[in-house]
Amino acid sequence: MTALEAACAVAVPVRCAWVNADNALYVRYHDEEWGVPKTSDRAFFEKLILEGFQSGLSWITILRKREGFRAAFDGFDPEKVARYDSAKVEALVANAGIVRHRGKIEAAIANAQACLDLQQKQSLASFFWGFVDGAALQNRFAAISEVPAQTPLSAAISKELKRRGFRFCGPTTVYSLMQATGLVNDHIVTCHRHDPCAALARPEILA
């Protein structure tokens, strides 16, 4: 290996093993979004809906269609989504820009309605952050094989969400949401994003 090749090799950041380094969309999502604490209701609602649509599919499928989802679901505005009628459902089922799964589409509408009910008492963001006392859980996994698919906490959150009328929010889906929204830092310790995300562990949340 030449000195130049060695320098280039050193410059390549270490990332979590689930990232396809040849896919710029995946790399950008990992480096700029995944594990970064989210604080807005809109961000949490979007992740809740997208994670529900991801169930049974690969995340890259959802990433590729995310802009299509945003357009189809009015920027994930729960007030607008909650008012969708049967005609809108049929339009979404016919929309090739999203995952055309009727059950998941209807669940998204139900989730918007449940979100509005929740917001009468507290924000969606404060609801989720309340489960971790306002500070992201910090894991120090050395390999992706150590990262769980779900935890007792994600099961507890899932149970509470379902009690409040949310759908397509099982323990595994909820744990994926926790990772994506920064409620838990599951970047492996050697990943170049682990420490930066850890430094953001306690965001300001407005109830």
N, C-alpha and C positions, 0 to 999 in steps of 0.2 A: 504493500500500500504506500502510495506516495504521500508526501507531507500534505498536499492539497486534498487528497482523498481522505486522509485522516482528519483534517480540519472540518471537512464537510460532514463526516460521520459524527463527529462530536457535536456539531451544530444541530443535528436532527433531534428534536425533543422526544423524550420518552412519553408515550401515551398509554392509556388503558388498552388492554389487548382486544377489547371488543371493537375498537375503531379500525376501520379499513383505511389505512394511510393513503391509498390510491384514490379514495373518494373524497374530493374537496368538500362536498356538502357535509359528510360525516365528520371530517376533521374540524371544520368550522363550528359545527354544533358542539362537539366535544370541547374544543378549546375556548369557545366564547360563551356557551350557555349552560351545558350540563354541570350541575353541582353549584352553580352560582345562585345564592339565595334570592328568591323572588319575593316581592312585597306587595304587589298589586292584585286585586281581586281578578282583574281581567287575565293576568298571567296564570293564576291558579286555575281559573275556569277553562282557559285554553288547554292547559296541560291535562286537566281532568278529562276533557272531552277527547283529546288526541290519544291519551293513554287508553281510554276505553275503546276507541276505534282500532288501536294497535293490537288489542287482544287477539291472539291467534295468528298475527302477522309479524313481519320483521319491522323494526323501527325505521329502517331506511325507506320502506314503502310509504310510511306516514310522512317522513321528512320531505320526500319528493313531491308529495301532494299537499304540503302544509299551506302553501299560498292559495291553493284551490279550496282548501278547507276554510281559510280565513275569509275568502270572498263569498263562499257559499253560506257561511254562518255569520254573516254581518260582523266580521271582526271579533267574533266571540263575545258579543254584547248579550249578556243573559236576559236583559229586558226585551230585546228583540227576538231572541231565540225562543223565549218562553211563550211568545204569541204565535208561533208557527202553527198553521192549520194543516188539514189533510192534503190540501192542494200543494202546500209547500213541501210536505213530506214526499209526495209523488215527484215533485220537481227535483228534490235532492236524490231520490232513488235513481233518477235518470241522469244525474250529473256525473260525467266521467272524470271530473276533476277531483272527486273525493272517493272514499271507499263506500260503495253503494250497498250498504247493509241496512235493511229496513229497521231491524231491531236496535242497532246502534244509533241510527238517526233518531228514532223515537226516544231512546234513552237520553240522547243529548238534549232533547226538548224537555223531558222530565227533569233532567239535572238542572237546566236553566230555571225551571219553576221552583225546584228545591233550593237552589242558590238564592233566589229572591226571598223565599221564606226565611232562610238563614240570615240574610242581610238585614232583616227587620230587627235583629238583636245584636249582630256583630258582623264584621267583615269576613269574607271567605278566607282571606289571608290570615287574620288573627285566629280563626277557627283552627287552621292547620298548624300554625306556629304555637298555639297553645299546648299541643301535644308534646312539644319538645321544650317547653318553658322559654320560648323565644330565642333559643340558641341551637344552631345546627349540631346534630350528633356527629362526632368526629371518629371515623373508623380509620384504622391503620392496617389495611389489608396489603399483603405482599404480592398477592396474585389474584387474578380475576376469579379463579376457582374458589376462593374464600368468600366471595361476595354472595350473600344469600338472595334467594328469589323473593322471600317474604320474611317478616319477623313478627313476634307477638305484638309489637306496636302497630305495624301496618294492619294486622288483623283487627286490632282494637279500633283503629281509625275507620277501617272498612265497615265494621259493625255499626259504628255511630253514623256513618254516611248513609248506610242502608236504612237505618232507623229514621233518618230524616227524609227519606224518599229518593235518595240518589241511586242510580243504577249503573251497571257495568263498572263496579268499583270494588272488585274482590281484593284480597290481601296482596296478591302479586301485582295487580294493576296499581294499587295504592303505593306499594313500595317503589315501583318505577317512578311514580309521581314524586315521591319523597326525594329520590335521587335527582330527578330532573330539576326540581324546584329548590334544591339546596337545603332541604330539611335534614338531610344526612349527606355527609361527604364520603362518597364511596370511590373516589379516585384512589388507585393504588398508591402506596407511599412513594414509589419511584416516579410516578407520573408528574410531569411538570406543572400540572394544574392542582395537585393536592394541596400544597401550602398556600397558594393564592386564594383558593376557596376556603381554606381553614381560617384565613385572616378576615374573611367576611362573615364569620359564623353567627354574629349577633346583629342582624339588621334592625332598623327601627320599624316597628309595626304599629300602625294606627288601628285601634279597635273600632 
